[in-house]
């Protein structure tokens, strides 16, 4: 018996979660494994962290493998789908979670930071979606991780929010392009969530201020986001398609 019994069980399902070595992606991978998915825990460079997530899943009697794949590289993306299929079976769920964030006013943003965010957050998701659109079969699902900043539109988040706004429109359009295939495509847009990405470069005062943005007056936990991804991934989410779901405790 796996810990935390499932509310919407699935079986013979295989999930790819990008950026699953840390933060939100790691929580999504662990939760999906508890829901019965065999999980490809993908990462860019942190193989120790990815290995730990896989070990935790195995310790809870789940199935997982760690696969290194830089989403900026189309060949890595193709190899990721191939390796997942060879080790776990055909992909039935794709969670595009890998992402980075650099903050600066538009006037001060340097070219390299802009290009890197664009290539990981938007082009990387595009590569993954293109491969998924070619390979996924009836009943499969795609969940893209956006951000609530696409609504909050806070200063200094411009280029980051622009990459994620791109992810939201790719979500809506791919859902329509897959008409007749029985595949859903949705996005989940977290508010501030306690991960390395969130804490980097922020003072304790700023963190306190951001934590008070939500009427629930706390920061999100990675599990708050994983819960919603699991709901979409399970049978309870079958009728949700083409949507961006904001998950932020009401910080809007
Ligand atoms: P995080 O803790 O910094 O983790 C980022 C993950 O992405 C790591 O697993 C990292 O792998 C992976 N990654 C980075 N560059 C990659 C690349 N080129 N190819 C493949 N994987 C790559 O970040 P997080 O906060 O969990 O963020 C996860 C997602 O949620 C992101 O899309 C982020 O934009 C979004 N989000 C976060 C927040 C928040 O407040 N935390 C709010 C809204 C949305 P390595 O470990 O190998 O480096």
Boltz pocket constraint, residues with backbone or C-beta under 6 A from the ligand:
constraints:
  - pocket:
      binder: B
      contacts: [[A, 18], [A, 19], [A, 20], [A, 21], [A, 22], [A, 23], [A, 24], [A, 25], [A, 42], [A, 43], [A, 44], [A, 45], [A, 46], [A, 47], [A, 49], [A, 69], [A, 70], [A, 71], [A, 72], [A, 96], [A, 97], [A, 98], [A, 99], [A, 100], [A, 101], [A, 120], [A, 124], [A, 145], [A, 146], [A, 147], [A, 148], [A, 189], [A, 190], [A, 191], [A, 192], [A, 193], [A, 194], [A, 195], [A, 196], [A, 197], [A, 198]]
      max_distance: 6.0
